[in-house]
Amino acid sequence: MSEDQLRYLLSSLMDMIDGIRSCALISTEGLIVQSILEADVSELKIAAMSATILSTCERVLLELKQGDLDVCIIQGSDGNFVVMNAGESLILVTVLELDARMDICFIEMRKVANKIKALS
């Protein structure tokens, strides 16, 4: 999969979700693969934290025997952070405004994640 293809998928995700502020595709090792981030967001930090969050959530579900991780949501007073698998070694993340529709976000993130899986 090319960088242009990934950039296009992230751009289309940004277009489909009202209230999205940033999105990124990150390796499970915590490295940025492609991103569209707000100016004050550090690629290095968002990548490392996203990989850690995903890994921790997966371990919790494994320990509690609750199946595979679908989506991890961190809700804050000013917005939300959503983490989702996009294949065996990739993570799709979005940063959303507080009033962004989560249902639309999940639907569109799954579509993009499935396209990324198909390209891998």
Secondary structure as UniProt FT lines:
FT   HELIX           3..16
FT   TURN            18..19
FT   STRAND          20..27
FT   TURN            28..29
FT   STRAND          32..36
FT   TURN            39..40
FT   HELIX           43..63
FT   TURN            64..65
FT   STRAND          72..75
FT   STRAND          79..85
FT   STRAND          90..97
FT   TURN            98..99
FT   HELIX           102..119
//
